[in-house]
Amino acid sequence: MTRVEIEYCVPCGHLDRAADLQRDLLALFGQRLETVSLRPGDGGVFIVRVDGEQVFDKSTDAYDVEAITEAVRERVQAEA
């Protein structure tokens, strides 16, 4: 099953964005995901990993929920 990790910067206040993304992914994919975990970090980090593979990094990518969701969808479908 697919595992998603959202690493977010605590001092930057990214918890709300991380929790919103977590909720969106769980609403879309539900039990097809093994876990959607939040990992606190610092230094401005906001990184999304799917099965250990980085699919989003705010330092290089524009924040796009649809693009992140599509990366997760591809992985979920590959495992179906």
C-alpha positions, -999 to +999 in steps of 0.1 A: +000+000+000+010+036-006+027+056+022+027+094+020+049+116+042+044+154+045+074+171+061+066+207+071+083+236+088+069+241+123+084+276+129+070+288+095+035+278+104+031+252+077+011+228+099-023+240+086-012+235+050+002+201+058-030+191+077-052+203+048-032+183+023-033+152+046-071+156+049-075+160+011-054+129+003-073+108+029-107+120+015-097+112-021-079+079-016-091+066+018-082+030+026-060+027-005-033+046+015-014+028+042-006+061+059-004+098+054+020+110+081+030+145+091+067+150+100+076+182+117+107+200+105+123+235+102+142+256+078+112+264+056+108+228+046+076+215+029+083+182+012+059+155+001+072+119-003+053+090-018+068+056-008+100+074+000+102+092-033+101+130-032+072+143-054+071+179-041+096+204-025+084+239-020+120+251-024+119+241-061+082+236-070+051+259-069+026+246-044+000+228-064-024+205-046-036+190-079+000+181-090+007+165-056-026+146-057-018+133-092+016+120-080-001+101-053-028+089-077-002+075-100+014+055-072-020+043-059-030+031-093+003+014-099-002-007-068-038-016-076 
